Amino acid sequence: MIFSRSLVREFIALAFAVSVVLLTIATTAVLIRLLAQAASGLLTPDAVIAFLGFSMLNYLPLVLSMTVYFAVLMTLIRCYKDSEMTVWASSGLGLRAWLRPVMYFAVPVALLVAALSFYLAPWAQRMSADYQRKLDTRDDVSAITPGIFYESRYADRVIFVDKLSADSSAVNNVFSQSLQNQKLGIIVAQQGIQRSDKEGQKFLVLTNGRRYEGTPGKADYKVIDFGSYSMRIEPRILAPYIPPAKALPTEALVENLSAQNASELHWRMSLPISVLLLACAAIPLSHTDPRSGKSWNLIIALLVFFIYYNFIN
């Protein structure tokens, strides 16, 4: 019992440190990608945190599997380097005796990974897809981010707004360029407000501005000053959504075992199993000569991990 308790405590302490490092790396990588999308106008700033949470739920099974693997590996390497393995071996504890404390530590994590891979990760995929569709159905005006040039989905109009008003009900310093019937139209206005008519159609009402209209390369431009100018906002209609296998509930995969669904089900099953297999594999991979370095063990262990995950992928 002393042997098992001491090892499990060390596994947990090291797993906490490893998981913090891995989660920090994964969170930073995902956050940089999402911030780049927000800066380009593909995401609204308030959607970054939501997509970050959905992405991390998908990464958690892999992070937890790596955490268990390296926690067991590094703990046993330290035991070899500090000659603790020799002491335990002289007490009659062979390598098979290490399976029990390793399983005490790995099985609860495997159950957590199973819950994540079978239920939470597919739910996060569905929520992320639903959120993305809500963003995709926004009209051009709703998708505009102040300070960024926005190209409409039909690639026939570019809109730029300088900033929001103090109460966020209007946009200030609006620039719009459109091409219709081979004529270029440029509008600059002091302010823009979104309004709806009685039929529910949306308009962007620009006030105190000027419109330039003409054919590029010719001098037949018209200049019109206006006090109010309305631009109709076209609603966006998306094609029917067909969820991928990654977003389907596990029950739906079992009911319809197509090739794609079967492979996704295999992937979800392989994640908790990999926690147990890698934890067991870390025991022989940790063997170290106390008089030599421990770098080779870590390099070989990394190769084993990436080869294994590439095969199940």
Contacts in CASP RR format, 6 or more apart in sequence:
PFRMAT RR
TARGET T0000
AUTHOR 0000-0000-0000
METHOD contacts of the structure
MODEL  1
MIFSRSLVREFIALAFAVSVVLLTIATTAVLIRLLAQAASGLLTPDAVIA
FLGFSMLNYLPLVLSMTVYFAVLMTLIRCYKDSEMTVWASSGLGLRAWLR
PVMYFAVPVALLVAALSFYLAPWAQRMSADYQRKLDTRDDVSAITPGIFY
ESRYADRVIFVDKLSADSSAVNNVFSQSLQNQKLGIIVAQQGIQRSDKEG
QKFLVLTNGRRYEGTPGKADYKVIDFGSYSMRIEPRILAPYIPPAKALPT
EALVENLSAQNASELHWRMSLPISVLLLACAAIPLSHTDPRSGKSWNLII
ALLVFFIYYNFIN
3 88 0 8 1.000
3 93 0 8 1.000
3 97 0 8 1.000
3 101 0 8 1.000
4 100 0 8 1.000
4 101 0 8 1.000
4 104 0 8 1.000
7 75 0 8 1.000
7 98 0 8 1.000
7 101 0 8 1.000
7 102 0 8 1.000
7 105 0 8 1.000
8 101 0 8 1.000
8 104 0 8 1.000
8 105 0 8 1.000
10 75 0 8 1.000
11 71 0 8 1.000
11 72 0 8 1.000
11 75 0 8 1.000
11 101 0 8 1.000
11 102 0 8 1.000
11 105 0 8 1.000
12 71 0 8 1.000
12 105 0 8 1.000
14 70 0 8 1.000
14 71 0 8 1.000
14 74 0 8 1.000
14 75 0 8 1.000
15 67 0 8 1.000
15 68 0 8 1.000
15 71 0 8 1.000
15 105 0 8 1.000
15 109 0 8 1.000
18 66 0 8 1.000
18 67 0 8 1.000
18 70 0 8 1.000
18 71 0 8 1.000
18 74 0 8 1.000
19 63 0 8 1.000
19 64 0 8 1.000
19 67 0 8 1.000
22 63 0 8 1.000
22 66 0 8 1.000
22 67 0 8 1.000
23 56 0 8 1.000
23 63 0 8 1.000
26 56 0 8 1.000
26 59 0 8 1.000
26 63 0 8 1.000
27 52 0 8 1.000
27 56 0 8 1.000
30 52 0 8 1.000
30 55 0 8 1.000
30 56 0 8 1.000
30 59 0 8 1.000
31 48 0 8 1.000
31 52 0 8 1.000
34 43 0 8 1.000
34 48 0 8 1.000
34 51 0 8 1.000
34 52 0 8 1.000
34 55 0 8 1.000
35 48 0 8 1.000
37 43 0 8 1.000
38 44 0 8 1.000
38 45 0 8 1.000
38 47 0 8 1.000
38 48 0 8 1.000
38 145 0 8 1.000
39 148 0 8 1.000
40 148 0 8 1.000
41 143 0 8 1.000
41 145 0 8 1.000
41 148 0 8 1.000
41 150 0 8 1.000
43 51 0 8 1.000
43 135 0 8 1.000
44 135 0 8 1.000
44 143 0 8 1.000
44 145 0 8 1.000
45 145 0 8 1.000
47 131 0 8 1.000
47 135 0 8 1.000
50 131 0 8 1.000
51 128 0 8 1.000
51 131 0 8 1.000
53 124 0 8 1.000
54 124 0 8 1.000
54 125 0 8 1.000
54 127 0 8 1.000
54 128 0 8 1.000
54 131 0 8 1.000
55 124 0 8 1.000
55 128 0 8 1.000
57 116 0 8 1.000
57 120 0 8 1.000
57 121 0 8 1.000
57 123 0 8 1.000
57 124 0 8 1.000
58 121 0 8 1.000
58 124 0 8 1.000
58 125 0 8 1.000
60 113 0 8 1.000
60 116 0 8 1.000
60 120 0 8 1.000
60 121 0 8 1.000
61 113 0 8 1.000
61 116 0 8 1.000
61 117 0 8 1.000
61 121 0 8 1.000
61 271 0 8 1.000
61 272 0 8 1.000
62 271 0 8 1.000
62 309 0 8 1.000
64 109 0 8 1.000
64 112 0 8 1.000
64 113 0 8 1.000
64 116 0 8 1.000
64 275 0 8 1.000
65 113 0 8 1.000
65 271 0 8 1.000
65 274 0 8 1.000
65 275 0 8 1.000
65 278 0 8 1.000
66 305 0 8 1.000
67 109 0 8 1.000
68 105 0 8 1.000
68 106 0 8 1.000
68 109 0 8 1.000
68 110 0 8 1.000
68 275 0 8 1.000
68 278 0 8 1.000
68 279 0 8 1.000
69 275 0 8 1.000
69 278 0 8 1.000
69 279 0 8 1.000
69 281 0 8 1.000
69 282 0 8 1.000
69 301 0 8 1.000
69 305 0 8 1.000
70 282 0 8 1.000
70 301 0 8 1.000
71 105 0 8 1.000
72 102 0 8 1.000
72 105 0 8 1.000
72 106 0 8 1.000
72 279 0 8 1.000
72 282 0 8 1.000
72 283 0 8 1.000
72 286 0 8 1.000
73 282 0 8 1.000
73 285 0 8 1.000
73 286 0 8 1.000
73 297 0 8 1.000
73 298 0 8 1.000
73 301 0 8 1.000
75 286 0 8 1.000
76 85 0 8 1.000
76 98 0 8 1.000
76 282 0 8 1.000
76 283 0 8 1.000
76 286 0 8 1.000
77 286 0 8 1.000
77 288 0 8 1.000
77 294 0 8 1.000
77 297 0 8 1.000
77 298 0 8 1.000
78 84 0 8 1.000
79 85 0 8 1.000
79 88 0 8 1.000
79 286 0 8 1.000
80 286 0 8 1.000
80 287 0 8 1.000
80 288 0 8 1.000
80 289 0 8 1.000
80 290 0 8 1.000
80 294 0 8 1.000
81 288 0 8 1.000
81 290 0 8 1.000
81 294 0 8 1.000
83 290 0 8 1.000
88 94 0 8 1.000
88 97 0 8 1.000
95 283 0 8 1.000
95 284 0 8 1.000
98 283 0 8 1.000
99 280 0 8 1.000
99 283 0 8 1.000
102 279 0 8 1.000
102 280 0 8 1.000
102 282 0 8 1.000
102 283 0 8 1.000
103 276 0 8 1.000
103 279 0 8 1.000
105 279 0 8 1.000
106 275 0 8 1.000
106 276 0 8 1.000
106 279 0 8 1.000
107 276 0 8 1.000
109 275 0 8 1.000
110 272 0 8 1.000
110 273 0 8 1.000
110 275 0 8 1.000
110 276 0 8 1.000
111 272 0 8 1.000
113 271 0 8 1.000
113 272 0 8 1.000
113 275 0 8 1.000
114 271 0 8 1.000
114 272 0 8 1.000
116 271 0 8 1.000
117 267 0 8 1.000
117 268 0 8 1.000
117 269 0 8 1.000
117 271 0 8 1.000
117 272 0 8 1.000
118 250 0 8 1.000
118 268 0 8 1.000
119 249 0 8 1.000
119 250 0 8 1.000
121 246 0 8 1.000
121 268 0 8 1.000
122 246 0 8 1.000
122 247 0 8 1.000
122 248 0 8 1.000
122 249 0 8 1.000
122 250 0 8 1.000
122 268 0 8 1.000
125 243 0 8 1.000
125 244 0 8 1.000
125 246 0 8 1.000
125 247 0 8 1.000
126 243 0 8 1.000
126 247 0 8 1.000
129 241 0 8 1.000
129 243 0 8 1.000
129 247 0 8 1.000
133 238 0 8 1.000
133 241 0 8 1.000
135 143 0 8 1.000
136 236 0 8 1.000
136 238 0 8 1.000
137 236 0 8 1.000
137 237 0 8 1.000
137 238 0 8 1.000
138 236 0 8 1.000
139 202 0 8 1.000
139 233 0 8 1.000
139 234 0 8 1.000
139 235 0 8 1.000
139 236 0 8 1.000
140 150 0 8 1.000
140 152 0 8 1.000
140 153 0 8 1.000
140 157 0 8 1.000
140 159 0 8 1.000
140 233 0 8 1.000
140 234 0 8 1.000
141 159 0 8 1.000
141 194 0 8 1.000
141 202 0 8 1.000
141 204 0 8 1.000
141 233 0 8 1.000
143 150 0 8 1.000
144 150 0 8 1.000
144 159 0 8 1.000
144 161 0 8 1.000
144 171 0 8 1.000
146 161 0 8 1.000
146 162 0 8 1.000
146 163 0 8 1.000
146 164 0 8 1.000
146 171 0 8 1.000
147 160 0 8 1.000
147 161 0 8 1.000
147 162 0 8 1.000
147 163 0 8 1.000
148 160 0 8 1.000
149 158 0 8 1.000
149 159 0 8 1.000
149 160 0 8 1.000
150 158 0 8 1.000
150 159 0 8 1.000
150 160 0 8 1.000
151 157 0 8 1.000
151 158 0 8 1.000
152 158 0 8 1.000
152 159 0 8 1.000
153 236 0 8 1.000
154 234 0 8 1.000
156 178 0 8 1.000
156 179 0 8 1.000
156 180 0 8 1.000
157 176 0 8 1.000
157 177 0 8 1.000
157 178 0 8 1.000
157 179 0 8 1.000
158 176 0 8 1.000
158 177 0 8 1.000
158 178 0 8 1.000
159 174 0 8 1.000
159 175 0 8 1.000
159 176 0 8 1.000
160 174 0 8 1.000
160 175 0 8 1.000
160 176 0 8 1.000
161 171 0 8 1.000
161 172 0 8 1.000
161 173 0 8 1.000
161 174 0 8 1.000
161 175 0 8 1.000
161 192 0 8 1.000
162 171 0 8 1.000
162 172 0 8 1.000
162 173 0 8 1.000
162 174 0 8 1.000
163 171 0 8 1.000
163 172 0 8 1.000
163 173 0 8 1.000
164 170 0 8 1.000
164 171 0 8 1.000
164 172 0 8 1.000
165 171 0 8 1.000
165 172 0 8 1.000
165 191 0 8 1.000
169 193 0 8 1.000
170 191 0 8 1.000
170 192 0 8 1.000
170 193 0 8 1.000
171 191 0 8 1.000
171 192 0 8 1.000
171 193 0 8 1.000
172 190 0 8 1.000
172 191 0 8 1.000
172 192 0 8 1.000
173 189 0 8 1.000
173 190 0 8 1.000
174 187 0 8 1.000
174 188 0 8 1.000
174 189 0 8 1.000
174 190 0 8 1.000
174 191 0 8 1.000
174 192 0 8 1.000
174 206 0 8 1.000
175 186 0 8 1.000
175 187 0 8 1.000
175 188 0 8 1.000
176 186 0 8 1.000
176 187 0 8 1.000
176 188 0 8 1.000
176 189 0 8 1.000
176 206 0 8 1.000
176 231 0 8 1.000
177 184 0 8 1.000
177 185 0 8 1.000
177 186 0 8 1.000
177 187 0 8 1.000
178 184 0 8 1.000
178 185 0 8 1.000
178 187 0 8 1.000
179 185 0 8 1.000
182 215 0 8 1.000
183 213 0 8 1.000
183 214 0 8 1.000
183 215 0 8 1.000
184 212 0 8 1.000
184 213 0 8 1.000
184 214 0 8 1.000
184 215 0 8 1.000
184 216 0 8 1.000
185 211 0 8 1.000
185 212 0 8 1.000
185 213 0 8 1.000
185 214 0 8 1.000
186 211 0 8 1.000
186 212 0 8 1.000
186 213 0 8 1.000
187 206 0 8 1.000
187 209 0 8 1.000
187 210 0 8 1.000
187 211 0 8 1.000
187 212 0 8 1.000
187 229 0 8 1.000
187 231 0 8 1.000
188 209 0 8 1.000
188 210 0 8 1.000
189 206 0 8 1.000
189 207 0 8 1.000
189 208 0 8 1.000
189 209 0 8 1.000
189 210 0 8 1.000
189 229 0 8 1.000
190 207 0 8 1.000
190 208 0 8 1.000
190 209 0 8 1.000
191 206 0 8 1.000
191 207 0 8 1.000
191 208 0 8 1.000
192 204 0 8 1.000
192 205 0 8 1.000
192 206 0 8 1.000
192 207 0 8 1.000
193 204 0 8 1.000
193 205 0 8 1.000
193 207 0 8 1.000
194 202 0 8 1.000
194 203 0 8 1.000
194 204 0 8 1.000
194 205 0 8 1.000
194 233 0 8 1.000
195 202 0 8 1.000
195 203 0 8 1.000
195 205 0 8 1.000
196 202 0 8 1.000
196 203 0 8 1.000
197 203 0 8 1.000
201 232 0 8 1.000
201 233 0 8 1.000
202 232 0 8 1.000
202 233 0 8 1.000
202 235 0 8 1.000
203 230 0 8 1.000
203 231 0 8 1.000
203 232 0 8 1.000
203 233 0 8 1.000
204 230 0 8 1.000
204 231 0 8 1.000
204 233 0 8 1.000
205 228 0 8 1.000
205 229 0 8 1.000
205 230 0 8 1.000
205 231 0 8 1.000
206 226 0 8 1.000
206 228 0 8 1.000
206 229 0 8 1.000
206 230 0 8 1.000
206 231 0 8 1.000
207 227 0 8 1.000
207 228 0 8 1.000
207 229 0 8 1.000
208 227 0 8 1.000
209 225 0 8 1.000
209 226 0 8 1.000
209 227 0 8 1.000
209 229 0 8 1.000
210 223 0 8 1.000
210 224 0 8 1.000
210 225 0 8 1.000
210 226 0 8 1.000
211 222 0 8 1.000
211 223 0 8 1.000
211 224 0 8 1.000
211 226 0 8 1.000
211 229 0 8 1.000
212 221 0 8 1.000
212 222 0 8 1.000
212 223 0 8 1.000
213 221 0 8 1.000
213 222 0 8 1.000
213 224 0 8 1.000
214 220 0 8 1.000
214 221 0 8 1.000
214 222 0 8 1.000
245 253 0 8 1.000
245 260 0 8 1.000
245 261 0 8 1.000
245 263 0 8 1.000
245 264 0 8 1.000
246 264 0 8 1.000
248 261 0 8 1.000
248 264 0 8 1.000
250 265 0 8 1.000
250 268 0 8 1.000
252 261 0 8 1.000
253 261 0 8 1.000
253 262 0 8 1.000
253 264 0 8 1.000
253 265 0 8 1.000
253 268 0 8 1.000
254 265 0 8 1.000
257 265 0 8 1.000
266 312 0 8 1.000
267 312 0 8 1.000
267 313 0 8 1.000
270 312 0 8 1.000
274 308 0 8 1.000
274 309 0 8 1.000
274 312 0 8 1.000
277 308 0 8 1.000
278 305 0 8 1.000
278 308 0 8 1.000
281 304 0 8 1.000
282 301 0 8 1.000
285 297 0 8 1.000
285 300 0 8 1.000
285 301 0 8 1.000
285 304 0 8 1.000
286 297 0 8 1.000
286 301 0 8 1.000
287 297 0 8 1.000
288 294 0 8 1.000
288 297 0 8 1.000
END
